[in-house]
Amino acid sequence: MSRDRAVVAFHAAEVGGPLRSLEHELRWLGGEYDVEVLLPESGEPAPAFGELGATVRRGPYAAIEMASSPLGVGRLALRARREVRWFRGLLAERRPRLALSVTSTLPAFLLAARLEGIPSLLWVGELFVGAGRPRRRELAGRALWVAESRLADRVIACSDTVARQFPPPAPVTTILPGLDDAYAAGDGPGFRSRHGIAADAAVIACVGNITRGRGQDVLLRAVGSL
């Protein structure tokens, strides 16, 4: 007896935060469904996607971009129309039980799932609002998320900060990325020795890209008070 299918769309072929944050959840999903992972045609696909035990398929789509002119808006609309058509064709053929978008930058995927009557789940880890962000970017991000919160059957945010970007009554739930013993493996004494850190000295790790909104500046100011 064949199992139900799940189609999972990523916005990048390379390994990034979403894959690392959801690696164990995606492996669990592979135990429940026949999973097909969608990756954009640009970029070299990371071996980690194949290691999930899922079928990997490349597609003619890309993460949504901000348009800087009326001409850019028109081009973006034409591209979105092509992408929705492609996603609809694939979903109509596969008829999955679940469509999961592991990014908020693929609204065409969620729209296609809605048009095909397929339950969809949106996982979000992006920040579009906050200190230092251009006002235009904030407005575009809010408009995008209002639309996506109506397209997706459920939205999962990786933090309360991300969740607060969705206006109520959006169906948003915060689920913090989990940690297990796999993250505890490492050569702590060797790391301390290479960097001249005493065995009894406290060590603070900040994991993530150095970008506005991630709070590295808050951490640096806090360290001075320790």
Salt bridges, closest charged atoms under 4 A:
ASP4 OD2 - ARG97 NH1 2.82
GLU23 OE1 - ARG20 NH1 3.66
GLU23 OE2 - ARG27 NH2 3.20
ASP34 OD1 - ARG3 NH2 3.10
GLU36 OE1 - ARG94 NE 2.66
GLU83 OE2 - ARG79 NE 3.14
GLU93 OE2 - ARG94 NH1 2.52
GLU116 OE2 - ARG88 NE 2.78
GLU116 OE1 - ARG95 NH1 3.14
GLU138 OE1 - ARG135 NH1 3.41
ASP180 OD2 - HIS24 NE2 3.02
ASP217 OD2 - ARG221 NH1 3.49
